[in-house]
Amino acid sequence: MATTSDVLLDGFDRVRDVVHTVLDGLSVESLCWRPAPGANPIGWLAWHLTRVQDDHLADAAGVEQRWHADGWAERFDLPFPGDATGYGQDPEEVAKVAVGADLLAAYHDAVHAATAGFLRPLRDADLDRIVDTRWDPPVTLGVRLVSVLADDLQHAGQAAYVRGLLGA
């Protein structure tokens, strides 16, 4: 019988699989290609969905983000504040995420491993824990996990669509 943890792990595994498929074999130039002015490129989409997952799940777990703990911020060397996740970035800022597919995939794998480690021992009762009181009603862990998963799947799908337009 599948558990809540199993279902969530399957969802995040699917995100990882799409991210790897989309990034596979692309050059930095292809990762930065935009189908229209102001559109989000594949590289930024992969970076953003991974940053959001890292930020939100680390907060929920009460641990440091992999971005900082593992030195990914230094490896990416982006001209953004250390807590940037891509939320609210304008097209010029989006264009500054010009990094290789291997780096993006490796960061995503590190975040995915942390996510899986957090989800494996999760019990159904844990889903009701309040993780963010800035909202009305306050956000529970269950709502946060579904929100991150939905956002990740949306952005992974967008990246796959852009890859299709790229013809790669």
HELIX and SHEET records of a PDB file:
HELIX    1   1 THR A    4  LEU A   23  1                                  20    
HELIX    2   2 VAL A   28  CYS A   32  1                                   5    
HELIX    3   3 ILE A   42  ALA A   61  1                                  20    
HELIX    4   4 ARG A   66  ALA A   69  1                                   4    
HELIX    5   5 TRP A   72  PHE A   76  1                                   5    
HELIX    6   6 PRO A   91  VAL A   94  1                                   4    
HELIX    7   7 ALA A  101  LEU A  119  1                                  19    
HELIX    8   8 ASP A  124  ASP A  128  5                                   5    
HELIX    9   9 LEU A  141  LEU A  166  1                                  26    
SHEET    1   A 2 ILE A 130  ASP A 132  0                                        
SHEET    2   A 2 VAL A 139  THR A 140 -1                                        
END                                                                             
